Amino acid sequence: MGFRRASAHIKCRYRLEEDGRMEKLPKGIILAAHKPIASAMLKAATQIMGPIDHCAAADIDSDAKESDQFEHLKKVWDSVQTEEMIILLDIEGATPCNVLKKYTSGKRCMLVSPLSFPLFFKMLTYRSLSFEELRAKAQEIRPVICIPGECTSENH
């Protein structure tokens, strides 16, 4: 007999593994950015990695009413189905960031900016770590700047 989710508002904290063990779910990841950046980035990532569990995109329409933005965020948040969330934001201080800061007040989450593929892949890889450890991992991401003719293996 299969399991049926009783309500969309129930959050799953653990999953039953094939060997009968209960395993805590990893932190969820939400990509939040100006419309349509987040969904485009998630689509590109799934083309590289295949389906990504407990991950969703929140495309924020800067021109929408705040109540509509909050409703959209609630749907995205609930779709990820984890208690702890990593939220990757495109621009600190821009509309998606400001809306998410209000929406996430009191929730177990970490907001990180700026959104990039290296940061996204790093958070996917290490999302079972504590928020403190994830902060250190996020700070490892640094830009690589090469001037044509001057790029060497030492620059990377």
Phi and psi restraints in degrees (value plus and minus 20) as a CYANA .aco file:
   2 GLY   PHI    -103.8   -63.8
   2 GLY   PSI     144.4   184.4
   3 PHE   PHI    -112.4   -72.4
   3 PHE   PSI     125.0   165.0
   4 ARG   PHI    -144.4  -104.4
   4 ARG   PSI     111.3   151.3
   5 ARG   PHI     -92.0   -52.0
   5 ARG   PSI     105.7   145.7
   6 ALA   PHI     -94.1   -54.1
   6 ALA   PSI     -52.3   -12.3
   7 SER   PHI    -173.3  -133.3
   7 SER   PSI     126.7   166.7
   8 ALA   PHI     -88.2   -48.2
   8 ALA   PSI     -33.9     6.1
   9 HIS   PHI    -109.4   -69.4
   9 HIS   PSI     -26.6    13.4
  10 ILE   PHI    -100.2   -60.2
  10 ILE   PSI     108.4   148.4
  11 LYS   PHI    -118.8   -78.8
  11 LYS   PSI     115.1   155.1
  12 CYS   PHI    -109.2   -69.2
  12 CYS   PSI     105.2   145.2
  13 ARG   PHI    -116.7   -76.7
  13 ARG   PSI     -48.8    -8.8
  14 TYR   PHI    -153.9  -113.9
  14 TYR   PSI     139.0   179.0
  15 ARG   PHI    -148.0  -108.0
  15 ARG   PSI     128.9   168.9
  16 LEU   PHI    -107.9   -67.9
  16 LEU   PSI      99.9   139.9
  17 GLU   PHI    -100.7   -60.7
  17 GLU   PSI     143.4   183.4
  18 GLU   PHI     -80.0   -40.0
  18 GLU   PSI     -50.6   -10.6
  19 ASP   PHI    -104.6   -64.6
  19 ASP   PSI     -13.0    27.0
  20 GLY   PHI      72.2   112.2
  20 GLY   PSI     -26.8    13.2
  21 ARG   PHI     -95.8   -55.8
  21 ARG   PSI     129.1   169.1
  22 MET   PHI    -117.2   -77.2
  22 MET   PSI     105.6   145.6
  23 GLU   PHI    -137.9   -97.9
  23 GLU   PSI     114.7   154.7
  24 LYS   PHI     -88.1   -48.1
  24 LYS   PSI     117.5   157.5
  25 LEU   PHI     -89.0   -49.0
  25 LEU   PSI     127.4   167.4
  26 PRO   PHI     -90.5   -50.5
  26 PRO   PSI     147.6   187.6
  27 LYS   PHI     -82.7   -42.7
  27 LYS   PSI     121.5   161.5
  28 GLY   PHI     -97.7   -57.7
  28 GLY   PSI     141.5   181.5
  29 ILE   PHI    -148.6  -108.6
  29 ILE   PSI     110.2   150.2
  30 ILE   PHI    -139.3   -99.3
  30 ILE   PSI     105.4   145.4
  31 LEU   PHI    -110.2   -70.2
  31 LEU   PSI     101.7   141.7
  32 ALA   PHI    -144.9  -104.9
  32 ALA   PSI     102.6   142.6
  33 ALA   PHI    -177.8  -137.8
  33 ALA   PSI     151.1   191.1
  34 HIS   PHI     -79.5   -39.5
  34 HIS   PSI     120.1   160.1
  35 LYS   PHI     -77.7   -37.7
  35 LYS   PSI     109.5   149.5
  36 PRO   PHI    -127.5   -87.5
  36 PRO   PSI       6.5    46.5
  37 ILE   PHI     -80.3   -40.3
  37 ILE   PSI     -66.7   -26.7
  38 ALA   PHI     -81.9   -41.9
  38 ALA   PSI     -68.3   -28.3
  39 SER   PHI     -87.9   -47.9
  39 SER   PSI     -53.9   -13.9
  40 ALA   PHI     -86.0   -46.0
  40 ALA   PSI     -60.7   -20.7
  41 MET   PHI     -87.2   -47.2
  41 MET   PSI     -61.6   -21.6
  42 LEU   PHI     -84.9   -44.9
  42 LEU   PSI     -60.3   -20.3
  43 LYS   PHI     -82.2   -42.2
  43 LYS   PSI     -64.4   -24.4
  44 ALA   PHI     -82.9   -42.9
  44 ALA   PSI     -61.6   -21.6
  45 ALA   PHI     -84.3   -44.3
  45 ALA   PSI     -59.2   -19.2
  46 THR   PHI     -90.6   -50.6
  46 THR   PSI     -46.5    -6.5
  47 GLN   PHI     -88.9   -48.9
  47 GLN   PSI     -50.7   -10.7
  48 ILE   PHI    -102.1   -62.1
  48 ILE   PSI     -65.4   -25.4
  49 MET   PHI    -127.2   -87.2
  49 MET   PSI     -30.5     9.5
  50 GLY   PHI      66.0   106.0
  50 GLY   PSI    -192.0  -152.0
  51 PRO   PHI     -78.7   -38.7
  51 PRO   PSI     121.1   161.1
  52 ILE   PHI    -137.7   -97.7
  52 ILE   PSI      94.4   134.4
  53 ASP   PHI     -90.6   -50.6
  53 ASP   PSI     128.5   168.5
  54 HIS   PHI      34.3    74.3
  54 HIS   PSI      27.1    67.1
  55 CYS   PHI    -164.8  -124.8
  55 CYS   PSI     120.6   160.6
  56 ALA   PHI    -171.7  -131.7
  56 ALA   PSI     143.7   183.7
  57 ALA   PHI    -131.8   -91.8
  57 ALA   PSI     118.2   158.2
  58 ALA   PHI    -139.3   -99.3
  58 ALA   PSI      80.2   120.2
  59 ASP   PHI    -104.2   -64.2
  59 ASP   PSI      94.2   134.2
  60 ILE   PHI    -116.5   -76.5
  60 ILE   PSI     103.8   143.8
  61 ASP   PHI    -108.4   -68.4
  61 ASP   PSI      89.4   129.4
  62 SER   PHI     -80.8   -40.8
  62 SER   PSI     -44.6    -4.6
  63 ASP   PHI    -108.5   -68.5
  63 ASP   PSI     -28.2    11.8
  64 ALA   PHI     -95.9   -55.9
  64 ALA   PSI     138.3   178.3
  65 LYS   PHI     -86.9   -46.9
  65 LYS   PSI     129.5   169.5
  66 GLU   PHI     -78.1   -38.1
  66 GLU   PSI     -57.3   -17.3
  67 SER   PHI     -83.4   -43.4
  67 SER   PSI     -57.4   -17.4
  68 ASP   PHI     -89.2   -49.2
  68 ASP   PSI     -58.7   -18.7
  69 GLN   PHI     -83.2   -43.2
  69 GLN   PSI     -63.2   -23.2
  70 PHE   PHI     -84.1   -44.1
  70 PHE   PSI     -60.7   -20.7
  71 GLU   PHI     -82.7   -42.7
  71 GLU   PSI     -62.6   -22.6
  72 HIS   PHI     -81.6   -41.6
  72 HIS   PSI     -65.7   -25.7
  73 LEU   PHI     -83.1   -43.1
  73 LEU   PSI     -58.6   -18.6
  74 LYS   PHI     -81.3   -41.3
  74 LYS   PSI     -64.1   -24.1
  75 LYS   PHI     -82.5   -42.5
  75 LYS   PSI     -64.7   -24.7
  76 VAL   PHI     -84.3   -44.3
  76 VAL   PSI     -67.8   -27.8
  77 TRP   PHI     -77.2   -37.2
  77 TRP   PSI     -68.8   -28.8
  78 ASP   PHI     -84.8   -44.8
  78 ASP   PSI     -49.9    -9.9
  79 SER   PHI     -89.3   -49.3
  79 SER   PSI     -43.3    -3.3
  80 VAL   PHI     -98.6   -58.6
  80 VAL   PSI     -50.1   -10.1
  81 GLN   PHI      39.0    79.0
  81 GLN   PSI      25.8    65.8
  82 THR   PHI    -155.2  -115.2
  82 THR   PSI     141.0   181.0
  83 GLU   PHI    -105.1   -65.1
  83 GLU   PSI     -51.2   -11.2
  84 GLU   PHI    -129.7   -89.7
  84 GLU   PSI     120.7   160.7
  85 MET   PHI    -153.8  -113.8
  85 MET   PSI     121.0   161.0
  86 ILE   PHI    -126.2   -86.2
  86 ILE   PSI     105.3   145.3
  87 ILE   PHI    -136.5   -96.5
  87 ILE   PSI      99.0   139.0
  88 LEU   PHI    -120.5   -80.5
  88 LEU   PSI     101.4   141.4
  89 LEU   PHI    -129.2   -89.2
  89 LEU   PSI     125.9   165.9
  90 ASP   PHI     -91.1   -51.1
  90 ASP   PSI     -69.7   -29.7
  91 ILE   PHI    -157.9  -117.9
  91 ILE   PSI     104.0   144.0
  92 GLU   PHI     -81.9   -41.9
  92 GLU   PSI     109.6   149.6
  93 GLY   PHI      68.4   108.4
  93 GLY   PSI     -28.3    11.7
  94 ALA   PHI    -104.6   -64.6
  94 ALA   PSI     154.8   194.8
  95 THR   PHI     -72.3   -32.3
  95 THR   PSI     -70.5   -30.5
  96 PRO   PHI     -76.8   -36.8
  96 PRO   PSI     -61.5   -21.5
  97 CYS   PHI     -83.8   -43.8
  97 CYS   PSI     -67.4   -27.4
  98 ASN   PHI     -83.8   -43.8
  98 ASN   PSI     -61.8   -21.8
  99 VAL   PHI     -85.0   -45.0
  99 VAL   PSI     -64.2   -24.2
 100 LEU   PHI     -85.3   -45.3
 100 LEU   PSI     -58.2   -18.2
 101 LYS   PHI     -79.5   -39.5
 101 LYS   PSI     -61.1   -21.1
 102 LYS   PHI     -89.3   -49.3
 102 LYS   PSI     -65.8   -25.8
 103 TYR   PHI     -84.5   -44.5
 103 TYR   PSI     -57.5   -17.5
 104 THR   PHI    -108.3   -68.3
 104 THR   PSI     -19.6    20.4
 105 SER   PHI     -73.4   -33.4
 105 SER   PSI     101.9   141.9
 106 GLY   PHI      66.0   106.0
 106 GLY   PSI     -22.4    17.6
 107 LYS   PHI    -116.6   -76.6
 107 LYS   PSI     135.9   175.9
 108 ARG   PHI    -102.7   -62.7
 108 ARG   PSI      74.3   114.3
 109 CYS   PHI    -175.1  -135.1
 109 CYS   PSI     148.6   188.6
 110 MET   PHI    -152.5  -112.5
 110 MET   PSI     108.5   148.5
 111 LEU   PHI    -121.7   -81.7
 111 LEU   PSI     111.2   151.2
 112 VAL   PHI    -151.6  -111.6
 112 VAL   PSI     117.1   157.1
 113 SER   PHI    -163.1  -123.1
 113 SER   PSI     129.5   169.5
 114 PRO   PHI    -109.7   -69.7
 114 PRO   PSI     130.1   170.1
 115 LEU   PHI     -86.0   -46.0
 115 LEU   PSI     111.6   151.6
 116 SER   PHI    -174.3  -134.3
 116 SER   PSI     140.7   180.7
 117 PHE   PHI     -81.9   -41.9
 117 PHE   PSI     -65.5   -25.5
 118 PRO   PHI     -77.7   -37.7
 118 PRO   PSI     -60.9   -20.9
 119 LEU   PHI     -86.1   -46.1
 119 LEU   PSI     -65.4   -25.4
 120 PHE   PHI     -78.6   -38.6
 120 PHE   PSI     -68.7   -28.7
 121 PHE   PHI     -85.3   -45.3
 121 PHE   PSI     -56.1   -16.1
 122 LYS   PHI     -84.4   -44.4
 122 LYS   PSI     -64.8   -24.8
 123 MET   PHI     -86.9   -46.9
 123 MET   PSI     -57.5   -17.5
 124 LEU   PHI     -81.0   -41.0
 124 LEU   PSI     -63.6   -23.6
 125 THR   PHI     -85.6   -45.6
 125 THR   PSI     -58.8   -18.8
 126 TYR   PHI    -132.2   -92.2
 126 TYR   PSI      -3.0    37.0
 127 ARG   PHI     -87.0   -47.0
 127 ARG   PSI     -27.1    12.9
 128 SER   PHI    -103.6   -63.6
 128 SER   PSI     -28.5    11.5
 129 LEU   PHI     -94.5   -54.5
 129 LEU   PSI     148.5   188.5
 130 SER   PHI     -90.1   -50.1
 130 SER   PSI     143.2   183.2
 131 PHE   PHI     -80.6   -40.6
 131 PHE   PSI     -57.7   -17.7
 132 GLU   PHI     -82.6   -42.6
 132 GLU   PSI     -64.4   -24.4
 133 GLU   PHI     -87.1   -47.1
 133 GLU   PSI     -57.0   -17.0
 134 LEU   PHI     -85.0   -45.0
 134 LEU   PSI     -57.1   -17.1
 135 ARG   PHI     -78.3   -38.3
 135 ARG   PSI     -64.4   -24.4
 136 ALA   PHI     -83.6   -43.6
 136 ALA   PSI     -61.1   -21.1
 137 LYS   PHI     -83.7   -43.7
 137 LYS   PSI     -61.4   -21.4
 138 ALA   PHI     -82.8   -42.8
 138 ALA   PSI     -56.2   -16.2
 139 GLN   PHI     -92.0   -52.0
 139 GLN   PSI     -34.0     6.0
 140 GLU   PHI     -92.1   -52.1
 140 GLU   PSI     -42.3    -2.3
 141 ILE   PHI     -91.8   -51.8
 141 ILE   PSI     103.5   143.5
 142 ARG   PHI    -158.3  -118.3
 142 ARG   PSI     132.8   172.8
 143 PRO   PHI     -91.7   -51.7
 143 PRO   PSI     130.1   170.1
 144 VAL   PHI    -131.3   -91.3
 144 VAL   PSI      99.3   139.3
 145 ILE   PHI    -137.4   -97.4
 145 ILE   PSI     100.0   140.0
 146 CYS   PHI    -143.4  -103.4
 146 CYS   PSI     114.4   154.4
 147 ILE   PHI    -117.9   -77.9
 147 ILE   PSI     109.9   149.9
 148 PRO   PHI     -69.1   -29.1
 148 PRO   PSI     112.6   152.6
 149 GLY   PHI      69.6   109.6
 149 GLY   PSI     -34.0     6.0
 150 GLU   PHI    -135.4   -95.4
 150 GLU   PSI     -17.6    22.4
 151 CYS   PHI     -95.7   -55.7
 151 CYS   PSI     110.2   150.2
 152 THR   PHI    -154.7  -114.7
 152 THR   PSI     152.0   192.0
 153 SER   PHI     -85.6   -45.6
 153 SER   PSI     -40.9    -0.9
 154 GLU   PHI     -91.6   -51.6
 154 GLU   PSI     -42.9    -2.9
 155 ASN   PHI     -93.7   -53.7
 155 ASN   PSI     -33.6     6.4
